[in-house]
């Protein structure tokens, strides 16, 4: 239970979650790849435009599947933004790839395609594009760099479900993409994720990897008379109980997204004058991008101002938080050549970034209290 008057996140219900969980149990099929899983996968394909969605037990596991699908070998290089969650790098480091840290753009806070081009070598196997806050990376440029180098672009769209880039759904653009349904995401089942396969050459093996390295998916389709161990992999399937919860969330997704957009716009409009007076910047949204309305981030002038605002809001019972610490400065990041000054924008943004409470069930009154409290703070 939270002790905050206004928490940073509060999971909202679509309305039929418990009904569907009960139905999954009555169906007698609560393991992975059940009826609710299949229904959610079809819904993901409709929303994103991806031809193939495979539910997984987390976005981290979907990223691990990407690493398997690329057949990474020791010394192969994977370029990731330094300003991201650890899973973006860990999934590939676990396959003994060399992690190469790229800086981010100061406007969108997404991976800087110009820095990526400088980092590409003959050993580059993948470029991971994290759509920070659900705002699309410059995918056209990243795909062009990948084509020239022979690398594969992977979309880490953990924040990106419902977002669009030049009219295309985030997660449908690169050969492979991943999604998250963690409790902090727009649509959630507590823990869960998905692998989106947009290149047919990866599809058959993705099914094998997801189901413990077996050809069980072919068996279930009647394509083989028994299934057996044929490849590496792990147990990456999502339980149908969690998919039942997720299915109810998808049913309410239109209302959820409308509400989140309204909250995002109200923050932006209500705090724009205050931000201008205090040297505070908001994350930019390019004209060719439609956000997923995942979070509302502000970049304060420095760490002292950021921490002071967090304390100020806490005194009003409001929980605001910072975000990622640059991976190139982490203890593990240093083992991959990370060092201070390597990603100056990431390092600067991390010192000042603050996220305001943002959740679908937030009331107008709660948001007004947050805006009033922020507006009462001076840098």
C-alpha positions as CSV (number, residue, x, y, z in Angstrom):
1,X,0.0,0.0,0.0
2,X,1.3,3.5,-0.9
3,X,1.5,6.2,1.8
4,X,1.6,8.9,-0.8
5,X,-1.4,11.1,-1.3
6,X,-0.7,11.1,-5.0
7,X,1.6,8.2,-6.0
8,X,3.9,8.2,-9.0
9,X,1.9,5.3,-10.5
10,X,-1.4,3.6,-9.8
11,X,-2.6,0.6,-11.8
12,X,-6.0,1.1,-13.2
13,X,-8.5,-1.6,-14.1
14,X,-10.4,-1.8,-17.4
15,X,-13.3,-3.5,-15.7
16,X,-13.3,-7.2,-16.7
17,X,-9.9,-8.3,-15.4
18,X,-11.1,-10.5,-12.6
19,X,-13.9,-11.9,-14.7
20,X,-11.5,-12.9,-17.4
21,X,-9.0,-14.4,-14.9
22,X,-11.9,-16.6,-13.5
23,X,-12.8,-17.5,-17.1
24,X,-9.2,-18.6,-17.8
25,X,-9.2,-20.9,-14.7
26,X,-12.6,-22.4,-15.7
27,X,-11.2,-23.0,-19.2
28,X,-8.8,-25.4,-17.6
29,X,-5.9,-23.8,-19.5
30,X,-3.7,-21.4,-17.5
31,X,-0.3,-22.1,-18.9
32,X,1.3,-20.2,-21.8
33,X,-0.1,-19.8,-25.3
34,X,-3.7,-20.3,-24.2
35,X,-6.9,-18.7,-25.7
36,X,-6.4,-15.3,-24.0
37,X,-2.7,-15.3,-25.1
38,X,-3.7,-15.9,-28.7
39,X,-6.4,-13.2,-28.5
40,X,-4.0,-10.6,-27.1
41,X,-1.4,-11.4,-29.8
42,X,-4.0,-10.8,-32.5
43,X,-4.9,-7.5,-30.8
44,X,-1.2,-6.5,-30.7
45,X,-0.9,-7.2,-34.4
46,X,-4.0,-5.0,-35.1
47,X,-2.7,-2.1,-32.9
48,X,0.9,-2.0,-34.1
49,X,0.6,-3.3,-37.7
50,X,3.2,-6.0,-37.0
51,X,2.5,-9.2,-38.8
52,X,3.5,-11.5,-35.9
53,X,3.2,-10.8,-32.1
54,X,4.4,-13.4,-29.6
55,X,3.6,-12.8,-25.9
56,X,6.4,-13.3,-23.5
57,X,6.9,-13.2,-19.8
58,X,8.6,-9.8,-19.9
59,X,10.2,-7.3,-22.3
60,X,13.6,-8.4,-21.0
61,X,12.9,-11.9,-22.2
62,X,11.7,-10.6,-25.6
63,X,15.0,-8.8,-25.8
64,X,16.9,-12.0,-24.9
65,X,15.1,-13.8,-27.7
66,X,16.3,-11.1,-30.1
67,X,19.9,-11.8,-29.0
68,X,19.4,-15.5,-29.6
69,X,17.8,-14.8,-33.0
70,X,20.9,-12.9,-34.1
71,X,23.2,-15.8,-33.2
72,X,25.6,-13.4,-31.4
73,X,29.1,-14.5,-30.8
74,X,31.7,-13.1,-28.3
75,X,33.1,-9.8,-29.7
76,X,30.0,-9.0,-31.8
77,X,28.9,-5.4,-31.0
78,X,25.5,-4.2,-30.1
79,X,24.9,-0.4,-30.0
80,X,22.4,0.7,-27.3
81,X,21.6,4.1,-25.9
82,X,23.3,4.8,-22.6
83,X,20.1,6.4,-21.3
84,X,17.9,3.3,-21.0
85,X,16.8,0.6,-18.6
86,X,19.5,-2.0,-18.0
87,X,17.5,-4.8,-19.8
88,X,18.3,-3.1,-23.1
89,X,21.9,-3.9,-22.7
90,X,21.8,-6.9,-20.4
91,X,19.9,-9.1,-22.9
92,X,22.8,-8.8,-25.3
93,X,25.6,-8.8,-22.8
94,X,24.2,-12.1,-21.5
95,X,25.0,-13.6,-24.9
96,X,28.6,-12.2,-24.5
97,X,28.2,-9.4,-27.0
98,X,30.2,-6.3,-26.6
99,X,27.9,-3.4,-25.6
100,X,28.6,-0.1,-27.3
101,X,27.0,3.0,-25.7
102,X,25.5,5.7,-27.8
103,X,24.4,9.1,-26.7
104,X,20.9,10.5,-26.9
105,X,19.4,13.5,-28.6
106,X,18.8,16.5,-26.2
107,X,15.3,17.1,-27.7
108,X,13.5,13.8,-27.9
109,X,15.9,12.0,-25.5
110,X,16.1,9.1,-28.0
111,X,19.3,7.5,-29.3
112,X,21.2,10.0,-31.4
113,X,21.4,8.6,-34.9
114,X,24.4,10.8,-35.7
115,X,26.4,9.3,-32.8
116,X,25.3,5.8,-33.9
117,X,26.8,6.4,-37.3
118,X,30.2,7.2,-35.7
119,X,30.1,4.0,-33.6
120,X,29.3,1.5,-36.3
121,X,32.2,-0.9,-37.1
122,X,32.6,-4.2,-39.1
123,X,31.6,-6.0,-35.8
124,X,28.3,-4.2,-35.3
125,X,25.5,-6.7,-35.4
126,X,22.6,-4.7,-33.9
127,X,21.4,-1.2,-33.2
128,X,18.7,-1.0,-30.4
129,X,16.3,1.9,-30.8
130,X,14.6,2.8,-27.5
131,X,11.5,4.9,-28.1
132,X,11.9,6.9,-24.9
133,X,8.6,8.0,-23.4
134,X,6.8,6.5,-26.4
135,X,8.2,9.0,-28.8
136,X,9.6,7.4,-31.9
137,X,13.3,7.4,-32.7
138,X,14.5,8.5,-36.1
139,X,13.9,5.1,-37.6
140,X,14.5,6.0,-41.3
141,X,18.0,7.2,-40.5
142,X,18.7,4.2,-38.2
143,X,17.5,1.7,-40.8
144,X,19.7,3.4,-43.5
145,X,22.7,3.1,-41.2
146,X,21.9,-0.6,-40.6
147,X,21.5,-1.4,-44.3
148,X,24.9,0.0,-45.1
149,X,26.6,-1.8,-42.2
150,X,24.7,-5.1,-42.4
151,X,23.4,-4.6,-38.8
152,X,19.8,-5.3,-37.6
153,X,17.8,-2.6,-36.0
154,X,15.7,-3.7,-33.0
155,X,13.0,-1.5,-31.5
156,X,12.8,-1.5,-27.7
157,X,9.3,-0.2,-27.6
158,X,8.7,-0.9,-23.9
159,X,7.3,2.7,-23.7
160,X,5.9,2.7,-27.2
161,X,2.7,0.8,-27.6
162,X,0.1,3.0,-29.4
163,X,2.8,5.4,-30.6
164,X,3.5,6.1,-34.3
165,X,6.4,7.2,-36.4
166,X,5.5,8.7,-39.8
167,X,2.2,6.9,-39.6
168,X,3.6,3.5,-38.7
169,X,3.0,1.8,-35.4
170,X,6.1,1.7,-33.1
171,X,7.2,-1.9,-33.0
172,X,6.2,-2.6,-36.6
173,X,9.2,-0.9,-38.3
174,X,12.4,-2.8,-37.6
175,X,12.9,-6.5,-38.2
176,X,12.4,-7.2,-34.5
177,X,10.7,-5.3,-31.7
178,X,9.8,-5.7,-28.0
179,X,7.0,-4.5,-25.8
180,X,6.4,-4.3,-22.0
181,X,3.3,-4.9,-20.0
182,X,5.0,-4.1,-16.6
183,X,2.7,-2.5,-14.0
184,X,4.1,1.0,-14.9
185,X,3.1,0.7,-18.6
186,X,-0.1,2.1,-20.2
187,X,-1.5,-1.4,-20.7
188,X,-0.4,-3.9,-18.0
189,X,-0.7,-7.4,-16.6
190,X,1.8,-6.8,-13.8
191,X,4.7,-8.5,-15.6
192,X,4.7,-9.4,-19.2
193,X,6.0,-8.5,-22.7
194,X,5.9,-9.3,-26.3
195,X,8.3,-10.0,-29.2
196,X,7.1,-8.5,-32.6
197,X,8.6,-10.2,-35.6
198,X,8.4,-8.1,-38.7
199,X,10.9,-10.1,-40.8
200,X,9.7,-13.6,-41.7
201,X,13.2,-15.1,-41.5
202,X,13.1,-14.9,-37.7
203,X,9.6,-16.2,-37.2
204,X,9.9,-20.0,-37.0
205,X,12.9,-19.9,-34.7
206,X,11.3,-17.3,-32.5
207,X,8.5,-19.8,-31.8
208,X,11.1,-22.5,-31.0
209,X,13.2,-20.2,-28.7
210,X,10.1,-19.1,-26.8
211,X,9.0,-22.7,-26.0
212,X,12.2,-24.1,-24.4
213,X,14.0,-24.9,-27.7
214,X,11.3,-27.3,-28.9
215,X,9.2,-27.5,-32.0
216,X,6.0,-27.7,-30.0
217,X,4.3,-24.9,-32.0
218,X,4.6,-27.2,-35.1
219,X,3.1,-30.1,-33.1
220,X,0.2,-28.0,-32.0
221,X,-0.5,-27.1,-35.6
222,X,-0.3,-30.7,-36.6
223,X,2.8,-30.2,-38.7
224,X,4.8,-32.9,-36.8
225,X,3.5,-36.0,-35.0
226,X,5.5,-35.3,-31.8
227,X,7.7,-32.5,-30.6
228,X,11.2,-32.6,-29.4
229,X,14.3,-30.5,-28.4
230,X,15.6,-28.9,-31.6
231,X,17.4,-25.6,-30.6
232,X,18.4,-23.4,-27.6
233,X,15.9,-21.2,-25.9
234,X,14.0,-20.9,-22.6
235,X,10.6,-20.8,-21.1
236,X,9.4,-17.4,-22.3
237,X,5.7,-18.0,-22.6
238,X,3.2,-15.8,-20.7
239,X,0.6,-17.5,-18.5
240,X,-3.0,-17.4,-19.8
241,X,-4.0,-16.0,-16.4
242,X,-1.9,-12.9,-17.0
243,X,-3.1,-12.7,-20.6
244,X,-6.7,-12.7,-19.3
245,X,-5.9,-9.6,-17.2
246,X,-4.2,-8.1,-20.3
247,X,-7.1,-8.9,-22.5
248,X,-9.4,-6.8,-20.3
249,X,-6.8,-3.9,-20.4
250,X,-6.9,-4.1,-24.2
251,X,-10.7,-3.8,-24.2
252,X,-10.3,-0.5,-22.3
253,X,-7.3,0.7,-24.2
254,X,-9.2,3.4,-26.2
255,X,-10.4,5.1,-23.0
256,X,-7.0,4.6,-21.4
257,X,-5.2,6.3,-24.2
258,X,-7.6,9.1,-24.4
259,X,-7.2,9.7,-20.7
260,X,-3.4,9.6,-20.8
261,X,-3.3,12.0,-23.7
262,X,-5.5,14.4,-21.8
263,X,-3.2,14.2,-18.7
264,X,-0.1,14.7,-20.8
265,X,-1.5,17.8,-22.6
266,X,-2.8,19.2,-19.4
267,X,0.7,19.0,-17.8
268,X,2.3,20.5,-20.9
269,X,-0.1,23.4,-21.1
270,X,-0.5,24.0,-17.4
271,X,3.3,24.1,-16.8
272,X,4.6,25.7,-19.9
273,X,4.8,29.3,-18.5
274,X,6.4,28.0,-15.3
275,X,8.9,26.0,-17.2
276,X,9.9,29.0,-19.4
277,X,10.5,31.2,-16.3
278,X,12.6,28.5,-14.6
279,X,14.7,27.2,-17.4
280,X,12.9,23.8,-17.4
281,X,12.6,21.8,-20.7
282,X,10.0,19.2,-21.7
283,X,10.7,16.3,-24.0
284,X,10.2,17.3,-27.6
285,X,7.6,15.6,-29.9
286,X,8.6,15.8,-33.6
287,X,5.8,16.6,-36.0
288,X,6.2,13.2,-37.7
289,X,5.6,11.3,-34.4
290,X,2.5,10.5,-32.5
291,X,3.4,9.8,-28.8
292,X,2.2,6.8,-26.8
293,X,1.5,9.1,-23.9
294,X,3.6,7.0,-21.6
295,X,5.2,9.5,-19.3
296,X,5.7,13.2,-18.7
297,X,9.3,14.2,-18.3
298,X,10.9,17.5,-17.4
299,X,14.5,18.4,-17.5
300,X,15.5,20.7,-14.6
301,X,18.5,23.0,-14.9
302,X,20.6,20.8,-12.6
303,X,20.6,18.1,-10.0
304,X,20.1,20.5,-7.1
305,X,17.0,21.9,-8.7
306,X,15.6,18.5,-9.5
307,X,16.2,17.1,-6.0
308,X,14.7,20.2,-4.5
309,X,11.5,19.9,-6.6
310,X,11.2,16.2,-5.6
311,X,11.5,17.2,-2.0
312,X,9.0,20.1,-2.4
313,X,6.4,17.8,-4.0
314,X,7.0,15.1,-1.3
315,X,6.1,17.7,1.3
316,X,2.7,17.9,-0.5
317,X,2.3,14.2,-0.4
318,X,3.2,13.8,-4.1
319,X,5.7,11.3,-5.4
320,X,7.8,12.4,-8.4
321,X,10.9,10.5,-9.5
322,X,14.0,10.7,-11.6
323,X,14.9,8.1,-14.2
324,X,17.8,6.1,-15.7
325,X,21.4,6.6,-14.6
326,X,23.6,6.4,-17.7
327,X,24.7,2.8,-18.3
328,X,28.2,3.9,-19.5
329,X,28.8,5.1,-15.9
330,X,27.5,2.0,-14.2
331,X,29.9,-0.6,-12.7
332,X,29.0,-3.1,-15.4
333,X,29.1,-0.4,-18.1
334,X,32.7,0.4,-17.3
335,X,33.6,-3.2,-18.1
336,X,32.4,-2.5,-21.7
337,X,34.5,0.6,-22.0
338,X,32.1,3.1,-20.4
339,X,33.7,6.2,-19.0
340,X,32.7,9.7,-17.9
341,X,32.2,12.1,-20.8
342,X,31.5,9.3,-23.3
343,X,27.8,10.2,-23.6
344,X,27.6,13.8,-22.5
345,X,24.0,14.4,-23.3
346,X,22.9,11.3,-21.4
347,X,25.0,12.3,-18.5
348,X,23.6,15.8,-18.4
349,X,20.0,14.7,-18.9
350,X,20.2,12.1,-16.1
351,X,21.2,14.8,-13.6
352,X,18.1,16.9,-14.2
353,X,15.3,14.7,-15.5
354,X,12.2,14.4,-13.3
355,X,9.0,12.5,-14.0
356,X,5.7,13.7,-12.6
357,X,2.9,11.3,-11.4
358,X,1.2,9.9,-14.5
359,X,-1.4,7.1,-14.5
360,X,-4.7,6.5,-16.3
361,X,-6.8,6.6,-13.2
362,X,-5.5,10.0,-12.2
363,X,-8.3,12.4,-11.4
364,X,-8.5,16.0,-12.6
365,X,-8.3,17.1,-8.9
366,X,-5.1,15.1,-8.4
367,X,-3.5,16.5,-11.4
368,X,-4.5,20.0,-10.5
369,X,-2.8,19.5,-7.1
370,X,0.4,18.4,-8.8
371,X,0.4,21.3,-11.2
372,X,-0.3,23.8,-8.4
373,X,2.5,22.3,-6.3
374,X,5.0,22.5,-9.2
375,X,4.0,26.0,-10.1
376,X,4.6,27.0,-6.5
377,X,8.2,26.0,-6.7
378,X,10.9,28.4,-8.0
379,X,14.3,27.3,-9.2
